[in-house]
Amino acid sequence: MVRCKTIIAHLSEYVDKEASPELCHTIEKHLRGCSRCSAVYDSTRKMLVITGDERIFEIPSGFSARLHRFLERAILEGSAS
Amino acid sequence: MEKSREQLLIQRIMDGERDHFHELIRPYERRAFLIAYTILRNPNDAEDAVQQAMLKIFVHLDQLSETDKFCSWAMRVVENESKMHKRKRRQDLYQPLDAEPEQDGHAKQFRPKQFADWRDLPNEIVEQEEIRTAILEALADLPEIYREVFALRDMEHMSIVETAEILEINIPMVKTRLHRARLMMREKLTPVFAKPKVSIWERWKGVNPWFAAKR
């Protein structure tokens, strides 16, 4: 019987599809019978979908224009030479 | 081996066509800002750090020996510049204890305490300001070593190898830190995204046909 601790320790490997077929089988079998680990797995998966969405983190408006103006000035002024 | 468009741009900049530098860095602006922000946790400071870092990248471009590794090299410059800014600011002088470099296997011992099921999250949820704030606050709460690896891998979708190169740590360390960062983020966000609890009364109302008929 695999302990929850072991499953949690390998959860990222499983989520990233880097776990071996044997490990996948063990994890899947455990998840079917363990509501706690299953909740951790399911919520981790949902979380990664949200945090991976580029709308979550937006750069401040005007950031790019200010950056290029700064570089232009600095390069022209020779501080970059 | 044929050079990529990026490598050709670098060559042209080195040959004196400085204007191409703008084109070279444009794809990395968001990533650079995110790296600086995860270290400095303040948008104004992050912007300053990115500007200084980009200038350094321009100045030291001739020191880049492997032009196919521009991205990792440039982001490492951003990372170092941001850390320098942080030291100058003298804030966060004392890191929480759990930000200390982890011992082998330490991260794998993280035990979740929140086991509530998450509700289904529609795609548009990320457009809600309070959701974005909750996620960025959870990220800001992580110790720096976990914050940066989570931002690079799970927000910017950089590969394990690129993440390791930028952070100058080995691949197993990236994996270990990432695993712990995810568990910590999930723990912090579970109260925000958990399914609402249904009271026994509400559950009874839902399944009792007599109650429904009386309404």
Chai-1 contact restraints between the chains, C-beta under 6 A:
chainA,res_idxA,chainB,res_idxB,connection_type,confidence,min_distance_angstrom,max_distance_angstrom,comment,restraint_id
A,A9,B,K108,contact,1.0,0.0,6.0,A-B,restraint_1
A,S12,B,H179,contact,1.0,0.0,6.0,A-B,restraint_2
A,S12,B,R182,contact,1.0,0.0,6.0,A-B,restraint_3
A,R36,B,F115,contact,1.0,0.0,6.0,A-B,restraint_4
A,A39,B,F115,contact,1.0,0.0,6.0,A-B,restraint_5
A,A39,B,D117,contact,1.0,0.0,6.0,A-B,restraint_6
A,V40,B,P112,contact,1.0,0.0,6.0,A-B,restraint_7
A,S43,B,W118,contact,1.0,0.0,6.0,A-B,restraint_8
A,S43,B,R186,contact,1.0,0.0,6.0,A-B,restraint_9
A,T44,B,R182,contact,1.0,0.0,6.0,A-B,restraint_10
A,T44,B,R186,contact,1.0,0.0,6.0,A-B,restraint_11
A,K46,B,W118,contact,1.0,0.0,6.0,A-B,restraint_12
A,K46,B,L121,contact,1.0,0.0,6.0,A-B,restraint_13
A,M47,B,R186,contact,1.0,0.0,6.0,A-B,restraint_14
A,M47,B,L189,contact,1.0,0.0,6.0,A-B,restraint_15
A,L48,B,D154,contact,1.0,0.0,6.0,A-B,restraint_16
A,I50,B,V126,contact,1.0,0.0,6.0,A-B,restraint_17
A,T51,B,D154,contact,1.0,0.0,6.0,A-B,restraint_18
A,T51,B,M155,contact,1.0,0.0,6.0,A-B,restraint_19
A,G52,B,D154,contact,1.0,0.0,6.0,A-B,restraint_20
A,D53,B,V126,contact,1.0,0.0,6.0,A-B,restraint_21
A,R55,B,V126,contact,1.0,0.0,6.0,A-B,restraint_22
A,I56,B,V126,contact,1.0,0.0,6.0,A-B,restraint_23
A,I56,B,R132,contact,1.0,0.0,6.0,A-B,restraint_24
A,I56,B,I135,contact,1.0,0.0,6.0,A-B,restraint_25
A,F57,B,L34,contact,1.0,0.0,6.0,A-B,restraint_26
A,I59,B,R30,contact,1.0,0.0,6.0,A-B,restraint_27
A,I59,B,F33,contact,1.0,0.0,6.0,A-B,restraint_28
A,P60,B,P43,contact,1.0,0.0,6.0,A-B,restraint_29
A,S64,B,E29,contact,1.0,0.0,6.0,A-B,restraint_30
A,L67,B,Q51,contact,1.0,0.0,6.0,A-B,restraint_31
A,H68,B,H22,contact,1.0,0.0,6.0,A-B,restraint_32
A,F70,B,Q51,contact,1.0,0.0,6.0,A-B,restraint_33
A,A74,B,L55,contact,1.0,0.0,6.0,A-B,restraint_34
A,A80,B,L55,contact,1.0,0.0,6.0,A-B,restraint_35
A,A80,B,F58,contact,1.0,0.0,6.0,A-B,restraint_36
A,A80,B,V59,contact,1.0,0.0,6.0,A-B,restraint_37
